[in-house]
Amino acid sequence: SLGGEAVPSEGNFICFKAPKRGEEFCQDLLKEGVVLRPLLNYEMPEWVRLSIGTSDEMDQTYQAIKKIYG
């Protein structure tokens, strides 16, 4: 709903393009208590991986992304 580009997934994670370099994006979210992984090892410097968690964890993640970038 935030308008990002994502890779189709059927697993327990999604990969999506961050609004800035993945490392910086992950560091910004870490300050909000949200842990994501940048995909530098896959030569995708602007992409991140988000593991799916509980409803509360996903809401916290959504709120943190929206607060910083929305």
TORKOL-4160 file (C-alpha; in steps of 0.2 Angstrom, whole numbers, padded with zeros to 4 digits, m for minus):
70
<pt num="1" X="0000" Y="0000" Z="0000"/>
<pt num="2" X="0015" Y="0011" Z="0001"/>
<pt num="3" X="0018" Y="0010" Z="m0018"/>
<pt num="4" X="0034" Y="m0001" Z="m0018"/>
<pt num="5" X="0040" Y="m0013" Z="m0030"/>
<pt num="6" X="0041" Y="m0031" Z="m0024"/>
<pt num="7" X="0046" Y="m0048" Z="m0030"/>
<pt num="8" X="0032" Y="m0061" Z="m0030"/>
<pt num="9" X="0034" Y="m0073" Z="m0016"/>
<pt num="10" X="0026" Y="m0089" Z="m0009"/>
<pt num="11" X="0038" Y="m0091" Z="0005"/>
<pt num="12" X="0039" Y="m0083" Z="0023"/>
<pt num="13" X="0047" Y="m0068" Z="0017"/>
<pt num="14" X="0046" Y="m0054" Z="0004"/>
<pt num="15" X="0059" Y="m0044" Z="m0006"/>
<pt num="16" X="0055" Y="m0026" Z="m0010"/>
<pt num="17" X="0064" Y="m0011" Z="m0017"/>
<pt num="18" X="0068" Y="0001" Z="m0003"/>
<pt num="19" X="0066" Y="0020" Z="m0006"/>
<pt num="20" X="0085" Y="0022" Z="m0004"/>
<pt num="21" X="0100" Y="0010" Z="m0003"/>
<pt num="22" X="0095" Y="m0006" Z="0006"/>
<pt num="23" X="0109" Y="m0004" Z="0019"/>
<pt num="24" X="0103" Y="0014" Z="0024"/>
<pt num="25" X="0085" Y="0009" Z="0024"/>
<pt num="26" X="0089" Y="m0006" Z="0036"/>
<pt num="27" X="0099" Y="0005" Z="0047"/>
<pt num="28" X="0084" Y="0018" Z="0048"/>
<pt num="29" X="0072" Y="0004" Z="0052"/>
<pt num="30" X="0083" Y="m0003" Z="0065"/>
<pt num="31" X="0082" Y="0013" Z="0075"/>
<pt num="32" X="0063" Y="0009" Z="0076"/>
<pt num="33" X="0066" Y="m0008" Z="0082"/>
<pt num="34" X="0063" Y="m0017" Z="0065"/>
<pt num="35" X="0076" Y="m0029" Z="0057"/>
<pt num="36" X="0077" Y="m0031" Z="0039"/>
<pt num="37" X="0091" Y="m0038" Z="0028"/>
<pt num="38" X="0099" Y="m0029" Z="0013"/>
<pt num="39" X="0102" Y="m0039" Z="m0002"/>
<pt num="40" X="0119" Y="m0034" Z="m0007"/>
<pt num="41" X="0126" Y="m0052" Z="m0008"/>
<pt num="42" X="0113" Y="m0054" Z="m0023"/>
<pt num="43" X="0119" Y="m0038" Z="m0031"/>
<pt num="44" X="0103" Y="m0030" Z="m0027"/>
<pt num="45" X="0109" Y="m0014" Z="m0017"/>
<pt num="46" X="0092" Y="m0006" Z="m0017"/>
<pt num="47" X="0082" Y="m0021" Z="m0011"/>
<pt num="48" X="0078" Y="m0028" Z="0006"/>
<pt num="49" X="0071" Y="m0045" Z="0013"/>
<pt num="50" X="0057" Y="m0044" Z="0026"/>
<pt num="51" X="0053" Y="m0060" Z="0035"/>
<pt num="52" X="0035" Y="m0062" Z="0038"/>
<pt num="53" X="0031" Y="m0062" Z="0057"/>
<pt num="54" X="0015" Y="m0060" Z="0068"/>
<pt num="55" X="0002" Y="m0048" Z="0064"/>
<pt num="56" X="0008" Y="m0036" Z="0078"/>
<pt num="57" X="0026" Y="m0037" Z="0071"/>
<pt num="58" X="0020" Y="m0034" Z="0053"/>
<pt num="59" X="0010" Y="m0019" Z="0060"/>
<pt num="60" X="0025" Y="m0012" Z="0069"/>
<pt num="61" X="0035" Y="m0014" Z="0053"/>
<pt num="62" X="0022" Y="m0005" Z="0042"/>
<pt num="63" X="0021" Y="0009" Z="0055"/>
<pt num="64" X="0040" Y="0011" Z="0055"/>
<pt num="65" X="0041" Y="0012" Z="0036"/>
<pt num="66" X="0026" Y="0024" Z="0035"/>
<pt num="67" X="0034" Y="0035" Z="0049"/>
<pt num="68" X="0050" Y="0036" Z="0040"/>
<pt num="69" X="0046" Y="0036" Z="0022"/>
<pt num="70" X="0027" Y="0037" Z="0020"/>
